[in-house]
Each structure stands twice: as structure tokens, then as C-alpha cells.
């Protein structure tokens, strides 16, 4: 059987195909069909030439949900909440992003005030009923909202995570009255404390659900008509797993950031194949750059994120995003300084060199002028680059006003965008107490491998890994992703008040729930892996840190430990993590258990991948064996070898300066660096001396395996 991963991006739709028996892996890129996403996925399926009857799974990364939020194109949504809490979405947490900006604009809530109604009811902090639910009030509120055109509803009551009965009853009333396409209650969407985050997350689920359901139903039906069997369509989640399409239709929040998460998942898989435990990911696309960390073989995760300034709480990879991509526009500020981004030319009209009407200079134009890109190597195998348009844009907007040459202006653009990415990588490494010398930079995305060596050099990172399919790494992540279900429960008690037996009982119930969800997707106990995470903080702190408890679910036949020892180990890890991040800890202070999180993984068959270059088109026309390329550290153009990726043999070493072209990216190897073709398919860039050690390590690894 074949497994297919699809990542639907703003410019290209990327596809990776894995033969589950042989491990043969190939990929391709197609222009994204923005108007009809389902048709775009079908076109990608057809381009693989694989009959859908022979496909075991189609895993799709989509930005449909997050785009609905960014463009405010979601459903007409209403909110029913506890009396006195109508304005939680606007009060937020009273935090300011820019402390001294008196004109700071708070994003408009997804649900306007006239569609947020209150009803009388109240639970206390322990879930005891203080005031009974006003059922007539619920009915009247819904009828008013329905008359106003509301078709999707969020219900959020105070302390419902402790006792959901009022929310459940309110939903029954609404469904009985009819007219609602979707009803979400916070005790199911996010059963944790903090009213704003819970309300915002539930409101967003209701806002995006109708469009998501319609898209998935349409896509599922079209794929079924073409031979895909039911239950074989899954969607990437923000935490790097996949969920069945029906589960996502009923709970859309996990899929909001599936694209960037797919890139981290793909990088994680390739780092593992190269025996790399600690990595920093650099995913540079056309509009943005996403960076994240992988420590001791585990990607960084967090519970709270923001989308267009709106809070969302759900387990997700901890990804830091900046406006630095190939389409980032270069400009001169009023003080006469050269700036790059965050504005982007996007895919339409795109950089000037695309020849699609763009006139503003971008990072892609600068790289073309500097010889890093070749006009004879079509972008994505289809889009030719126009050198004259690139030079004219940089000359007019940058070089002429600054009275410098076009080449100097292009080099300045590249240096500045590199500085932005260096700062982003520092945010997820040095600022978290991590020594970058212990990490490998994984550079991918369409533009990442061109800039990766420059960023690594400035940060002191000694090794860079470039995936076999850099521009399709998110689709690779979809292919490699496990099924994953995340469950969260709030405890919010000091550890001295927490009974280990009670926690054990709650955790067991969550494990049973996760296992049942995985069983519906075809994963038995033998193919499942359970993890427990605890969110802890010192008493009086506002935010918590997450620690993993590997002892909670030991592999059979080891007996399960006493849960008191699991909690004690978690507290010790919390103190050490706090010391690492902030330079101090307080072992004598009370620690609070805020949330418990159980994650269930369904592990699919994972054959060793090998990269079938014969199925991947490569740039051919206009490719010479040598050309002039500008290198920042040399401050000049150097004679540079030009190679095609598919011609490089495993364990071959390539000394810089060199540039390697392939369908989905260009790899730049600066002078003083050497690239080694790892047997796993990746390129590893490092110093020549270290490259020899890499080759020796490869031999040792192969013998061990």
C-alpha cells in the first residue's frame, strides 16, 4: 500500500508518496488551488499517478481553519455564557503587547457583543451548583441569536471544567429548538481553567467548524468516489500528529497550525534517521520563517498560542514565527535605513523576478542577483526567474536611493533577513538556556537551505542538516506522523493537597479515553503509546511549565509504579527546568499541579525511507557546471561548482563553495564548509574535518543497525 502526505500552502501544494512495503519515497509540487481547496488536493492525488484504491492513508496539512480566522470569513457565531461574563473576549487578560503604546489596537473578537448573551447559572470553584441553570433563559437567548442569523454557537459557563452539567443541558435545549449547524461547549473543547482562554478557544472552534466540516465532507466524498476507502483521510494537527477527518470536523482546533507542525514532524523524523537528538528547525518559506526546538529527541510543545492576536489553548508544537521569507519586501524607512519585511509580496504578484506583475524588491530577487538562484533552474520545476526584473526592482527601490550598486543592495537585503532569522533562533535556544553548539540546525522550506549556512555561522552552530526534499518537508511530516489524541484536565491544587490515588484514577480514565479514540482509527494497544505531562508552577505564579512523566506508563511487562513517586519525580524535574530557563529555582516553595495532559499516539508501520530520485523532476535547462555566486563571508563573487541533487551519491562529500539545485530548493555550501550525503537521504553541512568524522559515524551507525 501507498501512504500520501499533502501540505496545502499559499503558493504550492506539496506531496510526498511513501511505499509502505519498499520504503520508496518520492515527492512533487503543484500550484495551490486557492479557490477550491478540495479540487487542489484531488489534483495533487492525480499527479502522483497512484490509484486511490492502493492508498492506505491520505494525510493532509491545511490552513483552511486559520485562514478563516485571519480573513474573518468564518461562520456567523454566537456565545451563551454565565451572567456577568459577556465581555470576557474583549477584556481578555488586560495584557499589552507593547507596554508604552497608547494607541495599541486590540483585535476584534470573532463574536461581536450583540451576539454574546448571558444566562443565569453558577458553579463554584469545586463544581458545586451555586445557582441553577435558567433553562428558559437559555431558550430565549438561543431564539434571539437564531433570529439574528447565528448558525454556530459556543456555550461557556464559569467552572464548567469542574462540572459540565449546565453546559450539557444548555446544549440539549439549543439542539431541541433547532437551527444550529454546530454547538460547542467549553467543557469538551478545553476543560481547563482560565475563562478568557477557554472562551476564546471555544468561540474559535465554533467560528471555523462549519467551513471545516463542509470542506472535509466535500474532500472525503470526492476521494471516496475515486476509490479511497472510508476512514483513510486524516488531517495534520498542531501537535504534529494526525486525526481522522471526522474527528477534526467535530473538533477543529487541533488542526489550526497543521502546516508548520508538519515541518517540525518531518525535521524530527530526519534528525532521528541521522542520529541527531538536539536540533533547531529553520523553516523559511515564501512569506514567513518558522523556528522550533527538538531536545533529546522531543519537539518543544506548549499549551497556549495566539492566532491573529486571539488566544487559543491546545497542545501544539512551540513554533516561533517571524515575517522573513523569500517574498519579504525590502524597503527604506524614513530615517534612510534598509529594512526587510515583515510585508511580503506573497504568491500574487510575488517577487519581481516571478514576472507576474510584482515590482517591489524581495529576498528572492536579492538571491537571484547574487547568483544563489539560477534563472535556468525553474522554481518548483515550473516558474522561471527573470534576472532583469529583479535587478530593476532592487536598483529603483534600494540601490539608487542609497547610492550603492545593485549587488551591494542585494547583499544588504540578505544580511538583514539573515539577522531576523538569527534573532528568531536565539529566542528558542539561547534565551531558553540552551547552548547552540550542542544543536544541529535543520534548514528547510523553499528558501531555508540557501540561508541556513549563513544563519548557523553567525550563531556558532557547527552542523546543518538539509532534508532530501527541503521544500516538501511539511508533507513529509504528514506522511511520517502518528495518530495522536490529546486530553487535558485541570487540577489547580497545591501538591500537598493532591492525593496520588485520585490523580492515578483520573489519569487512568484519560488513558482509557485516548485508547478508545485510537481504537476507532484501527490502533490496538500494541500499536499505541501513552504519555503523561504535568503542568506545574510555584504557588503564586501566573504561568506554568510542562514536564513529562515517562514513569507513568512503563512498557510491559514492567509494573506501574506507585503514583506518589511519579508526582515526586515530576516536581524534581520542574525545579531543574525552572533553574535551566530562569537561572534559579525554589525547592522550598510550594508547587502547584495545574493541568494533567494525557497524549495517546497510534504508531503506524514505519519502513525505512529511501529517496527515489528517478520520480522527482530536476532542473535541467540552462544549468552550467560552474557560475559566480556571492558569499557573505567572502564579501565577493566566487567561482562556484553547480550540482544537481539527484546526481549526488550516498556518503559523497562535496567541498564548498558549491550550490546544489533540486526541484523544491537550492542548497548553498559556503567556502570552508563541506556537505556529506547521509545514507538517510539528508545532506549534512559542516567543516571539512567534522565531515570526515561524520562519514566515520555513518559507517559505525550502519554496522550497529
C-alpha positions in Angstrom: 0.0 0.0 0.0 1.0 3.6 -0.5 0.8 6.4 2.0 0.4 10.0 0.8 1.1 13.3 2.6 -0.2 16.6 1.3 0.7 20.1 2.6 -1.5 22.8 1.1 0.5 26.0 1.2 -0.2 29.6 0.0 1.9 29.2 -3.2 2.4 25.4 -3.7 0.8 22.2 -2.7 3.5 19.7 -1.7 3.0 16.0 -2.0 5.1 13.1 -0.6 4.4 9.5 -1.5 5.7 6.5 0.6 5.6 2.9 -0.5 4.9 1.2 2.9 6.5 -2.1 1.7 9.6 -1.0 0.0 10.2 2.4 1.7 10.5 4.1 -1.7 9.7 7.8 -1.2 9.1 10.5 -3.9 7.6 14.0 -4.0 6.2 16.7 -6.2 5.0 20.3 -6.1 1.9 21.8 -7.7 0.4 25.3 -7.7 -2.1 25.7 -5.0 -5.8 25.9 -6.0 -6.8 28.7 -3.5 -10.4 28.9 -4.7 -11.3 25.2 -4.4 -9.0 23.5 -1.8 -10.7 20.1 -2.3 -10.1 20.2 -6.0 -6.5 21.2 -5.4 -5.9 18.1 -3.2 -7.6 15.9 -5.8 -5.3 17.4 -8.5 -2.3 16.5 -6.2 -3.6 13.0 -5.8 -4.0 12.6 -9.6 -0.4 13.9 -10.2 1.0 11.1 -8.1 -0.4 8.5 -10.6 -1.2 6.2 -7.6 -4.7 4.6 -7.7 -6.5 5.7 -4.5 -7.6 2.1 -4.0 -4.0 1.3 -3.3 -3.6 4.1 -0.7 -3.6 3.2 2.9 -3.8 6.7 4.2 -4.1 10.3 2.9 -2.8 12.8 5.4 -3.4 16.5 4.7 -2.0 19.6 6.3 -4.3 22.5 5.7 -4.5 26.2 6.6 -8.3 26.4 6.0 -9.2 27.0 9.6 -6.5 29.5 10.4 -7.2 31.4 7.2 -10.9 31.7 8.2 -9.7 33.4 11.4 -7.1 35.6 9.6 -9.6 36.8 7.0 -12.6 36.9 9.3 -14.5 34.7 6.9 -15.9 32.1 9.4 -19.5 31.3 10.3 -21.9 33.7 11.9 -21.3 32.7 15.5 -22.9 33.4 18.9 -22.0 32.9 22.5 -24.1 32.0 25.5 -22.2 32.5 28.8 -22.7 33.0 32.5 -24.3 36.2 33.6 -21.6 38.8 34.2 -19.1 37.3 31.8 -20.4 38.6 28.4 -17.3 40.7 27.8 -14.5 38.2 28.6 -13.5 38.2 24.9 -12.8 41.9 25.0 -11.4 42.3 28.5 -9.0 39.4 27.7 -6.2 39.4 30.3 -5.6 43.2 30.2 -2.1 42.5 29.0 -0.5 44.9 26.5 1.8 43.6 23.7 3.6 47.0 23.6 3.6 48.4 27.1 4.0 52.1 26.2 1.9 52.2 23.0 -1.2 54.2 24.0 -2.7 53.5 20.5 -2.3 49.8 20.6 -5.2 48.1 18.8 -6.8 45.0 20.3 -8.0 42.5 17.7 -11.8 42.5 17.3 -13.3 39.3 18.8 -14.7 36.7 16.5 -18.1 37.2 18.1 -19.4 40.8 18.3 -21.1 42.0 21.5 -24.6 41.8 20.2 -24.2 38.1 19.6 -22.9 37.4 23.1 -25.7 36.8 25.5 -25.9 35.9 29.2 -27.9 33.5 31.2 -28.2 33.0 35.0 -26.3 30.0 36.4 -23.3 29.5 38.6 -20.9 26.8 39.7 -18.3 27.4 42.4 -14.6 26.6 42.0 -15.2 23.0 43.1 -18.0 22.4 40.7 -20.8 22.7 43.2 -24.1 24.3 41.9 -24.5 27.7 43.4 -27.3 28.9 41.1 -29.4 26.5 39.0 -29.4 26.9 35.2 -32.1 29.2 33.9 -33.4 26.9 31.2 -35.9 29.4 29.9 -33.1 32.0 29.7 -31.1 29.6 27.5 -34.0 29.0 25.2 -34.7 32.7 24.9 -31.1 33.5 24.3 -30.8 31.0 21.5 -34.0 32.1 19.8 -32.7 35.6 19.8 -29.4 34.5 18.3 -31.0 32.3 15.8 -33.2 35.2 14.6 -30.0 37.3 14.2 -28.6 34.7 11.8 -26.4 32.7 14.1 -25.8 29.2 12.9 -22.8 28.2 15.0 -22.8 28.5 18.8 -20.3 28.5 21.7 -21.5 27.8 25.2 -19.1 28.7 28.0 -20.1 28.7 31.7 -17.9 29.5 34.7 -16.1 26.5 36.2 -17.7 24.1 33.7 -14.4 22.2 33.6 -15.2 21.0 37.2 -18.9 20.3 36.5 -20.1 20.3 32.9 -23.8 19.6 33.6 -25.0 23.1 33.0 -23.2 23.3 29.6 -24.5 19.9 28.6 -28.1 20.8 29.5 -27.9 24.1 27.6 -26.7 22.3 24.5 -29.6 19.9 24.7 -32.0 22.9 24.8 -30.4 24.5 21.8 -30.4 21.3 19.8 -34.0 20.6 20.6 -35.0 24.1 19.4 -33.1 23.5 16.2 -31.4 25.8 13.7 -27.8 25.3 14.9 -25.3 23.8 12.5 -22.7 23.4 15.2 -22.8 23.7 19.0 -19.5 23.6 21.1 -19.3 23.6 24.9 -16.1 24.6 26.6 -16.1 21.5 28.9 -15.4 19.4 25.8 -13.4 21.8 23.7 -11.0 22.8 26.5 -11.8 21.6 30.1 -9.2 23.7 31.8 -9.2 26.9 34.0 -8.8 30.5 32.8 -12.0 32.0 31.5 -10.5 34.0 28.6 -8.5 31.2 27.0 -11.3 28.7 27.4 -13.9 31.2 26.0 -11.6 32.3 23.1 -10.8 28.7 22.2 -14.4 27.6 22.2 -15.5 30.6 20.2 -12.8 29.9 17.6 -13.9 26.3 17.3 -17.5 27.3 16.7 -16.3 30.0 14.2 -14.3 27.7 11.9 -16.2 24.5 12.3 -18.9 24.9 9.6 -16.4 25.7 6.9 -14.1 23.0 8.0 -16.9 20.4 8.1 -18.1 21.4 4.6 -14.5 21.2 3.2 -13.7 17.8 4.8 -17.1 16.4 3.8 -16.6 17.5 0.2 -13.0 16.3 0.1 -13.9 12.9 1.7 -16.7 12.3 -0.7 -14.6 13.2 -3.8 -11.8 10.9 -2.6 -14.3 8.1 -1.9 -15.7 8.5 -5.5 -12.2 8.0 -6.8 -11.5 4.8 -4.8 -10.2 5.8 -1.3 -11.8 3.6 1.3 -13.6 5.2 4.3 -11.5 6.1 7.3 -8.3 6.7 5.3 -8.4 10.5 5.3 -6.6 12.3 8.2 -5.7 15.8 9.0 -2.4 17.1 10.5 -2.7 18.6 14.0 -0.8 21.5 15.6 0.9 19.0 17.9 2.5 17.0 15.0 0.1 14.1 14.9 -2.9 13.3 12.7 -6.6 12.9 13.5 -9.3 11.3 11.4 -11.2 13.8 9.2 -14.4 13.1 11.2 -12.7 13.8 14.5 -11.4 17.1 13.1 -14.8 18.1 11.7 -16.2 17.8 15.3 -13.1 19.3 16.9 -11.3 21.7 14.5 -9.0 23.5 17.0 -6.2 20.8 16.8 -5.8 21.4 13.0 -5.3 25.2 13.1 -1.5 25.2 12.7 -1.1 21.9 10.9 1.3 23.2 8.2 4.2 24.4 10.4 3.7 21.4 12.7 4.2 19.1 9.7 7.6 20.7 9.1 8.7 20.1 12.6 7.5 16.5 12.4 9.4 15.9 9.2 12.6 17.5 10.6 12.2 15.4 13.8 12.0 12.2 11.6 15.0 13.1 9.6 17.1 14.1 12.6 16.3 10.7 14.2 17.4 9.0 11.0 20.7 10.8 11.2 21.2 10.0 14.9 20.7 13.7 15.9 18.9 14.3 19.3 19.2 18.0 19.6 18.1 20.2 16.7 16.8 23.7 15.9 14.5 23.9 12.9 14.5 26.7 10.4 11.5 26.6 8.0 11.8 29.5 5.6 9.1 29.7 3.0 7.7 32.5 0.8 6.1 34.7 3.5 7.4 33.6 6.9 10.1 31.7 8.8 9.1 29.2 11.5 11.7 28.1 14.1 11.4 25.5 16.8 13.5 23.2 19.0 14.0 19.5 19.4 15.6 18.5 22.6 16.7 14.9 23.4 14.7 13.7 20.6 11.5 15.5 21.5 10.0 18.6 19.8 9.2 21.6 22.1 5.5 21.9 23.0 3.2 24.4 24.6 -0.4 24.8 25.5 -1.1 28.5 24.8 -0.7 30.1 21.3 -2.2 33.2 19.7 -3.7 33.4 16.2 -4.1 36.9 14.9 -3.8 38.1 18.5 -6.6 35.8 19.7 -5.8 33.2 22.4 -6.0 29.5 21.7 -5.2 26.8 24.2 -4.4 23.3 22.8 -1.2 21.2 22.9 0.9 22.4 20.0 4.5 22.4 18.9 6.2 25.5 20.2 6.8 27.3 17.0 8.1 30.9 16.8 7.1 32.7 13.6 8.6 35.9 12.0 7.9 37.7 8.8 11.0 36.6 6.9 10.6 34.6 3.7 11.6 34.6 0.1 8.8 37.1 -0.7 9.7 39.5 2.2 9.8 43.0 0.7 12.9 45.2 1.1 12.3 48.9 1.8 13.9 52.1 3.1 12.5 53.6 6.3 12.1 57.4 6.9 15.5 57.5 8.5 17.2 56.1 5.4 17.8 52.6 6.8 17.4 49.5 4.8 14.7 47.2 6.2 13.3 43.8 5.1 9.8 42.6 5.9 7.5 41.8 7.5 5.5 42.8 4.5 5.5 40.2 1.7 4.8 40.1 -2.0 3.1 36.7 -1.4 2.3 34.4 -4.3 0.4 37.0 -6.3 2.0 39.1 -7.7 5.1 37.6 -5.9 8.7 38.8 -6.2 9.6 41.0 -9.2 11.6 38.1 -10.7 8.5 36.0 -11.0 7.3 38.2 -13.9 3.7 38.2 -12.6 3.4 41.9 -12.0 5.4 42.3 -8.8 7.5 45.5 -8.7 8.9 45.6 -5.2 12.3 44.0 -4.4 12.3 40.9 -2.3 14.7 38.4 -0.7 14.2 36.1 -3.7 15.2 38.9 -6.1 18.3 39.5 -4.0 19.3 35.9 -4.0 18.9 35.7 -7.8 21.1 38.8 -8.3 23.8 37.2 -6.1 23.9 34.1 -8.2 22.4 31.9 -5.4 19.5 31.1 -7.7 19.8 30.2 -11.4 17.4 31.6 -14.0 17.8 28.3 -15.8 16.5 26.3 -12.8 12.7 26.8 -12.7 11.3 27.4 -9.3 9.3 24.3 -8.2 10.1 22.9 -11.6 7.7 25.3 -13.4 8.3 29.0 -12.6 11.3 30.7 -14.5 13.0 33.6 -12.8 13.6 36.9 -14.6 17.0 38.4 -13.7 16.4 41.8 -15.4 13.2 42.4 -13.5 14.9 41.5 -10.2 17.8 43.9 -10.9 15.5 46.7 -12.0 13.4 46.4 -8.8 16.4 46.4 -6.5 18.1 49.3 -8.4 15.0 51.5 -8.3 13.9 50.9 -4.7 17.1 50.3 -2.8 20.4 50.8 -4.7 19.6 54.2 -6.3 18.3 55.9 -3.1 21.2 54.6 -1.0 23.7 55.3 -3.8 25.2 51.8 -3.9 25.5 49.1 -6.5 22.7 46.6 -7.1 24.9 43.8 -5.8 25.7 45.7 -2.6 22.0 46.3 -2.1 21.2 42.6 -2.7 23.9 41.6 -0.2 22.4 44.0 2.3 18.9 42.6 1.9 20.2 39.0 2.5 22.3 40.1 5.6 19.2 41.8 7.1 16.8 38.9 6.6 19.5 36.6 8.0 19.7 38.8 11.1 16.0 38.5 11.6 16.2 34.7 11.5 19.3 34.6 13.8 17.2 36.5 16.4 14.4 34.1 16.0 16.7 31.1 16.5 18.2 32.8 19.6 14.6 33.1 21.0 14.1 29.3 21.0 17.7 28.4 22.0 20.0 30.8 23.9 17.1 32.6 25.6 16.0 29.2 27.0 19.3 28.3 28.4 20.4 26.1 25.5 24.0 26.0 24.2 23.6 26.2 20.4 26.9 24.4 20.0 25.1 21.3 21.1 22.5 21.6 18.4 22.2 20.9 14.7 20.3 23.4 12.5 17.7 21.7 10.3 17.2 24.1 7.3 14.2 23.5 5.1 11.4 25.2 3.3 11.9 26.6 -0.2 14.4 29.2 0.9 15.9 27.6 4.1 18.8 25.8 2.6 20.0 28.9 0.8 20.2 30.9 4.1 20.9 28.0 6.6 24.7 28.1 6.5 24.8 31.9 6.9 22.5 31.7 10.0 24.4 28.8 11.5 27.8 30.6 11.1 26.6 33.7 12.9 25.2 31.7 15.8 28.1 29.4 16.2 26.1 26.3 15.1 28.6 23.8 13.7 26.3 21.4 11.8 23.4 21.9 9.4 21.0 19.2 8.2 19.2 19.8 4.9 16.3 17.3 4.2 16.2 15.3 0.9 13.0 17.3 0.0 13.5 20.7 1.7 10.5 22.4 0.1 8.2 19.4 0.8 9.3 18.7 4.4 5.8 19.6 5.8 4.3 17.0 3.5 7.0 14.5 4.6 5.9 15.2 8.2 2.3 14.4 7.3 3.5 11.0 5.9 5.5 10.2 9.0 3.1 11.5 11.6 1.5 9.3 14.2 -2.2 9.3 15.0 -2.4 11.5 18.2 -5.1 12.4 20.7 -4.6 14.9 23.5 -6.7 15.1 26.6 -6.4 17.8 29.3 -7.8 18.1 32.8 -7.4 20.9 35.3 -6.5 20.1 38.9 -5.3 23.6 40.2 -4.2 22.4 43.6 -1.1 22.6 45.7 0.8 19.4 45.7 0.3 19.0 49.4 -3.4 18.7 48.7 -3.2 16.3 45.8 -4.0 12.7 46.6 -1.9 10.4 44.4 -4.7 7.8 44.2 -7.1 10.4 42.9 -4.7 11.5 40.3 -4.0 7.9 39.3 -7.7 7.3 38.8 -8.1 10.4 36.7 -5.1 9.6 34.6 -6.4 6.0 34.0 -9.7 7.4 32.9 -8.0 9.7 30.4 -5.8 6.8 29.2 -8.9 4.7 28.6 -10.5 7.6 26.6 -7.4 8.1 24.5 -7.1 4.4 23.8 -10.7 4.2 22.7 -10.2 7.1 20.3 -7.1 5.3 18.8 -9.0 2.0 18.6 -11.6 3.8 16.4 -8.8 4.6 14.0 -7.5 1.0 13.9 -4.7 1.1 16.5 -4.8 -1.6 19.2 -2.9 -1.5 22.5 0.2 -2.9 20.9 0.4 -0.1 18.3 -0.3 2.6 20.9 1.9 4.7 23.1 0.7 6.8 26.1 2.4 9.8 27.7 1.6 11.9 30.7 2.5 15.6 31.1 2.0 17.7 34.2 1.8 21.5 34.1 3.4 22.8 37.3 4.2 26.2 38.8 5.2 27.7 42.1 2.4 28.9 44.3 1.6 32.5 43.3 3.0 32.2 39.8 0.7 33.1 36.8 2.1 30.6 34.3 3.3 27.0 34.5 6.0 24.8 33.0 5.2 21.4 31.4 7.2 18.3 32.5 6.9 14.8 31.0 6.4 11.8 33.3 7.8 8.8 31.4 7.5 6.6 34.6 3.7 6.9 34.5 3.1 4.4 31.6 6.0 1.9 31.7 6.4 -0.6 28.9 5.1 -4.0 29.6 5.9 -6.2 31.5 7.2 -3.6 33.9 4.7 -2.9 36.7 3.2 0.5 37.1 4.9 2.5 39.9 3.2 4.0 42.9 1.8 7.3 41.6 3.2 9.2 44.6 6.7 8.5 43.2 5.6 9.7 39.7 4.5 13.0 41.2 7.7 13.4 43.3 9.8 12.8 40.2 7.8 15.4 38.3 8.3 18.0 41.0 12.1 17.4 40.8 12.1 17.9 37.0 10.1 21.1 37.4 12.7 22.6 39.8 15.5 21.6 37.4 13.6 23.0 34.3 12.9 26.3 36.2 16.6 26.6 37.0 17.6 26.0 33.4 15.2 28.5 32.0 15.4 31.3 34.5 18.6 30.7 36.3 17.1 30.0 39.7 14.6 27.6 41.4 12.9 27.4 44.8 13.0 23.9 46.2 11.5 25.0 49.5 8.4 26.7 47.9 5.0 25.0 47.4 4.5 23.6 43.9 1.0 23.6 42.3 -0.3 21.0 39.9 -2.3 23.0 37.4 -3.1 20.6 34.5 -2.7 17.0 33.6 -2.3 16.0 30.0 -2.5 12.5 28.5 -1.4 12.0 24.9 -2.2 8.8 23.0 -0.1 8.0 20.0 -1.1 5.5 17.3 2.1 4.2 15.7 1.7 3.3 12.0 4.1 1.0 10.2 7.3 2.9 9.6 9.5 1.4 6.9 13.0 2.8 6.3 12.6 5.5 3.7 14.8 5.7 0.6 14.5 8.6 -1.8 13.5 7.7 -5.4 15.2 10.5 -7.3 14.1 8.9 -10.6 10.5 10.0 -9.9 11.4 13.6 -8.9 11.8 16.1 -11.7 15.0 18.2 -11.5 16.0 21.4 -13.2 17.8 20.7 -16.4 17.9 23.5 -19.0 20.4 26.3 -18.6 22.3 24.6 -15.9 26.1 25.1 -16.2 28.7 23.2 -14.1 30.1 26.5 -12.7 29.0 30.0 -12.1 29.7 33.1 -10.0 28.0 33.2 -6.6 28.2 35.9 -3.9 29.1 34.7 -0.4 28.6 37.0 2.5 31.7 35.9 4.5 33.9 36.4 1.4 32.2 39.7 0.5 32.7 38.8 -3.2 31.6 36.6 -6.0 33.4 33.3 -6.2 33.7 30.6 -8.8 31.3 28.0 -7.6 30.5 24.4 -8.5 26.9 23.7 -9.6 25.5 20.2 -9.0 22.1 18.5 -9.2 20.9 16.8 -6.1 19.8 13.6 -7.7 23.4 13.1 -9.1 24.9 13.0 -5.6 25.7 9.5 -4.3 25.3 8.4 -0.6 28.3 9.2 1.5 29.7 11.5 -1.2 31.4 14.6 0.2 31.1 18.0 -1.6 33.5 20.8 -0.6 32.4 24.4 -0.8 31.9 26.7 -2.5 29.1 24.9 -4.2 25.5 25.2 -5.0 23.1 22.2 -5.3 19.8 22.5 -7.3 16.8 20.3 -7.0 13.1 20.5 -7.7 12.0 22.1 -4.5 15.0 24.1 -3.1 18.6 25.3 -3.7 21.3 24.4 -1.2 24.3 26.8 -0.7 27.6 25.4 0.6 29.9 28.3 1.6 33.7 28.1 1.3 35.2 26.4 4.2 32.2 24.0 4.5 31.7 20.5 3.3 28.4 18.6 2.7 28.1 14.9 3.2 25.3 12.9 1.6 24.0 10.9 4.6 22.5 7.4 3.8 19.2 8.6 5.2 18.9 11.0 2.2 19.8 14.3 4.0 22.8 16.5 3.4 24.9 17.4 6.4 26.9 20.5 6.1 29.9 21.1 8.5 33.6 21.9 8.5 35.8 19.5 6.4 37.4 18.0 9.5 34.0 17.4 11.1 32.7 16.0 7.7 35.3 13.2 7.9 34.1 12.3 11.4 30.5 12.3 10.1 31.5 9.7 7.4 33.1 7.6 10.1 30.0 7.9 12.3 27.9 6.8 9.3 29.9 3.6 8.9 29.6 2.9 12.6 25.8 3.6 12.6 25.3 1.3 9.6 27.3 -1.5 11.3 25.2 -1.0 14.5 21.9 -1.2 12.7 
